[in-house]
Amino acid sequence: MPDFDLSRLVRPNVARMAPYSSARSEFAKAEGDGAAEVMLDANENPFDTGYNRYPDPLQHALKQRIVTTRALPHLSAANLFLGNGSDEAIDLLLRAFCEPGRGAIVIQPPTYGMYEVSANLQDAPIVRVPLGADLQPDYAALRAAAGPDTRLVFFCSPNNPTGGLLEPEAIAAFARSYHGLVIVDEAYIDFALVVRPEASLLPRLHELPNVVVLQTFSKALGQAGIRMGMAWASPAVIAVLNKIKPPYNLSQVAQQAALNALDYSELTTQLVRILVAQREALRLTLSELPYVEHVFPSDANFLLVRFDDAAAVFAHLKAQGIVVRDRSKQPACAGCLRLTVGTPEENARLIAALAEFTPGA
Ligand SMILES: *Cc1c(COP(=O)(O)O)cnc(C)c1O
């Protein structure tokens, strides 16, 4: 397998193209020449509404704040891309590295659906290497499948919808032997970190030039509504994403809301601990129900549960006003519903509703 060489991985048209140069980014370049007092460069409305100016295209203040909060000695704002949800980062990775019709991605079903959607939009081939029996990656099969025509290999850890953490050491070992990019989607990592501090690949990212770690404000941080995703990688990979992103991809409102959320990191950690404790209580209760076949071990804020008759349970819960996610059509997930851990009150309602369920009724 040839060594990782980013310049050979980027799509030629992306390497060639000149990015859109926004008024605000040209302004930032010129700022050293003297402070701007009168901004007549961006056709904005000059009257102050609070939002009349375009936002910072590279979100410097927010990135600096995130980096400070993460407190990882080897990472700086140059290692961070911010997107309109991590879904935007997934989409841009596909566009930057996969040419339509060639440049495949490798996914490990059952897993998050957006990798496949973004690949289909880009018309990139998809190679599927199912997770192994223990729901860990099947590395022998991955190495066999990750040939020269593949560009991106996706790992989701903890995995959605199964919930389990993938061993970070094994992912790192795979990345060292792979010529393309390894994308590690850590959307749920904060739920794993309270139990296993070494669960994330972020602390060793500086040793892994071909790894991209995706994280998000949408889950543990409680900010799904603002759309804020993070991609962590080498400055060279981040530069590619910055080159092709829409100039003002994150609104000023979203950037400000994200900064506000980071003021509550301590509260967030407490809430994550509550959710993890709730998850474990829920797991025990569910395991005792006679019509539950299996509760998958989870390192996230949800449980995948196999029922004797998932459709009947789904309909019963729905009739009680409780909506869960039917994952029964996913590979290896026949009969499975995915239950998000709610507030203690919501979980009590779920349990009460399940206690009333009569199989076959
Ligand atoms: C929820 C989720 C995301 C988050 O996507 P955003 O666009 O940041 O909201 C990413 N990956 C996985 C696996 C998820 O489950």
The ligand as an SDF file (V2000), in Angstrom:
LIG
                    3D

 15 15  0  0  0  0  0  0  0  0999 V2000
  -26.2570   12.7180   14.9470 C   0  0  0  0  0  0  0  0  0  0  0  0
  -25.0570   12.2760   14.1820 C   0  0  0  0  0  0  0  0  0  0  0  0
  -24.2300   13.1970   13.5540 C   0  0  0  0  0  0  0  0  0  0  0  0
  -24.5110   14.6420   13.7260 C   0  0  0  0  0  0  0  0  0  0  0  0
  -24.7080   15.3210   12.6100 O   0  0  0  0  0  0  0  0  0  0  0  0
  -24.8780   16.9020   12.6990 P   0  0  0  0  0  0  0  0  0  0  0  0
  -24.9860   17.2500   11.2900 O   0  0  0  0  0  0  0  0  0  0  0  0
  -23.6150   17.4360   13.3570 O   0  0  0  0  0  0  0  0  0  0  0  0
  -26.0870   17.1790   13.5300 O   0  0  0  0  0  0  0  0  0  0  0  0
  -23.0870   12.7540   12.8930 C   0  0  0  0  0  0  0  0  0  0  0  0
  -22.7890   11.4540   12.8650 N   0  0  0  0  0  0  0  0  0  0  0  0
  -23.5510   10.5470   13.4850 C   0  0  0  0  0  0  0  0  0  0  0  0
  -23.1470    9.1370   13.4960 C   0  0  0  0  0  0  0  0  0  0  0  0
  -24.7140   10.9280   14.1400 C   0  0  0  0  0  0  0  0  0  0  0  0
  -25.4870   10.0010   14.7070 O   0  0  0  0  0  0  0  0  0  0  0  0
  1  2  1  0
  2  3  1  0
  2 14  2  0
  3  4  1  0
  3 10  2  0
  4  5  1  0
  5  6  1  0
  6  7  2  0
  6  8  1  0
  6  9  1  0
 10 11  1  0
 11 12  2  0
 12 13  1  0
 12 14  1  0
 14 15  1  0
M  END
$$$$
